[in-house]
Amino acid sequence: MSDITTRMQLPESSLERIERDGDDITLQFSKVFLVQEMEGAFEDSLWTQAVNITLVNCEIDGEPPPCPCELAGGDFMDNIYTYRNHVTLPINWRGDVGCRLNVAGSGQRCEIRCDDIRSEQLGHPAYLKHISK
């Protein structure tokens, strides 16, 4: 049985809403692109899906982006690791974690640091195409 890895791409992601509940924030993405990589395969596959990212006990540096918006990219930080423009799903991290969001078409950036970050994939992913490795 082959291992399958799913990477969420930040560029071109559609950030629909940002919900605040005290010090917690949920980033609601109406559409992200997912690259599924299967070990030993000649091609990967591209999918789209809605995803929520919940950040617990947050501190924000910069203004949160106006929603809805498209992202040009960003980073996910997992303690000493930084993932530029993508992150492997599912996310369930604790410690010095967070994300930086870059809004498309503007120089606006927002950094969110938190103690806990987790992802939730909503509904079923929709297949788009196979892509060469």
Buried (B, 14 or more C-beta within 10 A) or exposed (E): EEEEEBBBBBBBBBBBEBEEEEEBBBBBBBBBBBBBBEEEEEEBBBBBBBBBBBBBEBEBEEEBBEBEBBBBBBBBBBEEEEBEBBBBBEBEBEEEBBBBBBBBEEEBBBBBBBBBBBBBBEEEBEEEEEEEE
